[in-house]
Amino acid sequence: MEGPRRTWYRELKKANGAFVQLYPVWRNNKISIRTKLRIFRGNVKAVLLYGSETWKVAKTTTSKLQVFVNRCLRRILNIHWPEVISNEEIWRRAEETEISVQIWRRKWNWIGHTLRKGHTKDKRTYKGHTYIEERTLDRAYTEERTYIH
């Protein structure tokens, strides 16, 4: 795997490893489905979508991620092969949305966060000298440095 594909593929493998480690939780009948779904969102889906704000989203990428999430949800909801249940019904039961929608939401939240950063002052040290670096969100990206001795 080369280039950008490596990022989402690596996260998919890590999320699968996290899901497999939690098999005892998914099999446990004493834990409610609601709790299992919260564990899934916090431990598996968080790993799966880590860094998705910067991914180039292609249809093949989202479909492979969606297949993984659907497979996980079917196991958590205890839905097996002979039962024919649509993906939309699974998402409704799990109170989930499509993975592509979730990725786009994360992208827009990240963009909004970046735009809200606004005017900042950073203190940095270079070769024993401390300076304050002012940044503005102008498209020209100007910076002004003031040296403090």
Helices and strands as residue ranges (DSSP letters): H 4-21, H 23-27, H 33-39, I 40-45, H 46-48, G 52-54, H 59-76, H 87-94, H 99-116, E 120-126, E 129-135, E 143-148
